[in-house]
Amino acid sequence: MATLIGNNREQMQMMSFEAFIGKNNPVRLIDAFVDKIELNKLGVKIPGAVEGRKGFHPASLLKLYLYGYMNHVRSSRKLEKECERNIEVRWLLHELTPSYKTIADFRKHYPDAVRILFSLFINLLKEAELIGGKTMAIDGSKFRAVNSSKNNYNQKKIDRHQEFIDRKINDYLAELEKNDQEENNDELKIKVDKVQKELERLAQRKLKYNNLQQQLDNTEEVQISSSDPDSRALIIRKNIVEVSYNTQTTVDEKHSLIIDYEATNENDSKALAAMAMRAKEVSGQEKITVLADKGYHNGEQIAQCEAENISTIVACREQPTVKHLENEYLVENFIYDKENDTYTCPQGEILKSNGKWYNKSHDSEKKKKTRKNITNYRIKQYKTTACKNCPLRDKCTKNKSGRLIERSEHQDAVDRNNKRLLSEKELYKRRQAIVEHPFGTIKRAWGFSYTLLKGLKKVNGEMGLIYIAYNFVRVKNILGFDKFMELLQNWHPDYSGFHFLSVLRSFFSSFRLRQFFHLIFPPQKLLVLYRT
Ligand code: SF4
């Protein structure tokens, strides 16, 4: 049977690159999108007409990155290769071939510009009514950092290593002492030399751990990472811990489009309010509903959301079992009477408060000492003298003075959240479908489960590129090529306020400071201020 042999490679063809790129090729959308952006207004330097070698226009590099992230290629060395062999990239870049270093520098230098680009794109999606803005799911996802677990240290790990080194040094010193008492010969000399070399090696290691101890003492953190200092060992699931970044992401319910993100090096427990308030600003709505899993169940955060007209539906954490208590005597089974501010216990006794508020904190001793992100809240205490003669006392409490119930100042807000969780079960069930859509695509389908850059700021830049690419692909799937192209062609990006915003943002490097900044000056508020 005859086989297909293809064309003769020597055959000359009269073809332009344009002819190789299909009419509906998505690369045309990337081209149209970036051509609409005035990158200098995003704080990106455009090479001027100076003497010497001409520089690459940043628009070419941005097109290359967007193409790369959408096609699951993000290493600058691989992108450099694509510029030479990939016909779509050659068309997109007008056959320019930047080096991997030039490509990498763009991503490193412009995380703030990427953030603004993301916001401009979200504004376009809002104009196109692709964002519902009423219900959003917030979730954090861990992306492995450029830092192995071996290069992450906490006090326990440093102590363990130092104890091991000290033990080894003592063993070797004892061996040397024993050798001193033996008769001198060649064999002994070799043995002693070996032990002395080991002692020198251990002295070096001890120095390393002393330095790490010093670093840990000088920081407010409870752990340090030596390859990427901003990364932290975070719990991925159950007992699995990895040195990573936790990217907080807000996803709109209507089309599962990402409307906001923030890479952090903290867990989810204190991220709800800041992300929800930013989501409200982005949506431009008076009232929004946010869905979040139990990792976000924090009274202070839920109360803050309520105060901002944000309705939360956050899953409850499982109550820790209290060994000496039977289930019937857990605090949930004590009935709270709001009007009289009392609790009724399962025995029908009334527990009253003296009306005083007491300060309470859940944080570690180090956190309390350094006062970094500490959670202080107030509680009231409730008790009754009836416990003294209660026949069920052994089942209810081990406290000699009787049962003591503590009620947080945020408990009312938590109760309302828990009530909504019960009445809006179907809506809460949608949380996973909304928020897992982007994470499933990005981490599973595209394989972006780790970062390529170091440091919170740069990691934020990379997350911005990933999320722009995700939204871009999603919008193309929702609208189709022609409508998306039409949308881009009629787009007039509004930059007012964004340059000022990028300058201010660059002053804020830590997540907490950025959260604070976002709350006071969310992008939309800044734009309004700027224009008036
Ligand atoms: S010990 Fe006190 S609080 Fe507990 S059941 Fe008895 S009376 Fe009620």
Residues whose N, C-alpha, C, O or C-beta is under 5 A from the ligand:
A	BS01	SF4	C345 P346 Q347 E349 A386 C387 C390 L392 R393 C396 R403
